């Protein structure tokens, strides 16, 4: 939390933007989904894959990017796209090496973070 407080100016620049989050519950696990509204319905491309950003999967409640970063600290299973990941990388709370990078049709880079914890077998 202190890293968020130490970077107030970066947060204030970004937190005017909001993202959507949704919690998916299945069996005994939960997945936090986070995404920028501007990405809903878009097709994103990488060298090896493409994906269509599903409004149904990501759209839930609207929150600030700062609140999204706080929420990420509470979940071990995360599927996130966009501005929250960009800010997390800037604040060094997300390791950029763990991020997959996609591009929009017009070439804008979009970060995608997948984090999953599996129970021991």
C-alpha positions, 0 to 999 in steps of 0.5 A: 500500500505504501508504494501506492501512496508514494506515487500519488501524482502517477495515480492521480493522472491515471485514476480519473480513468476507471476500469471494470472488475468482476469476480468469477466464482466456480467450485472453491476458487475465485478469479478477479477479472479487470479490464478497461471499458475501451477494450470491450469487444476489441480483438487484440493481437500478439505474434502467437495469438489473438483474443476478443475482449469479452464484455460478459467476462470483464464487465462488472462494477466500475472502480478507479485504477487505484482501487483495482490495484488494491483489489489485486492484492487480495486475489491469487487468480487474476485475469487483467487487461489494460491501464491497471497493469500499466500503472502496476508496472510503473509502480513496480508492484507488477513484474513486467516479465509476467505480462503478455503484450497484445496490440489493438488493430491500430497498434496500441500496446495492451498489457495482459496479466494472467496469474493463477494459483493451483492447489497441490496435486 
